[in-house]
Amino acid sequence: KSPVSKSPKVSPEEEVAELQKKKEQLDSEIAQLEEEGCKVEELDQHIDKLHEYNDIKDIGQSLLGRIAALRGTTTRDLYAHFGLELDD
């Protein structure tokens, strides 16, 4: 026997109803965010900035790892040495 349990069959009508409900929830969330001043156009800019931040952070992590290897220490020790927080 497979350890994966079978999920109950869902009729196409039930699936459509579920998707419609999800769409209404998402539309409501979008409307609320727009009322709070969020704009869809700005979202792409924020996503691009987050990608750039993550790329820069990854490079920094890599450099800290290389420095740690050269010094024979840990990146944790380097965080303390450079005054960085571990969750930075």
ABEGO torsion letter per residue (X at the ends): XBABBBBBBBBAAAAAAAAAAAAAAAAAAAAAAAAAGBBAAAAAAAAAAAAAAAAAAAAAAAAAAAAAAAAGBBAAAAAAAAGBBAAX
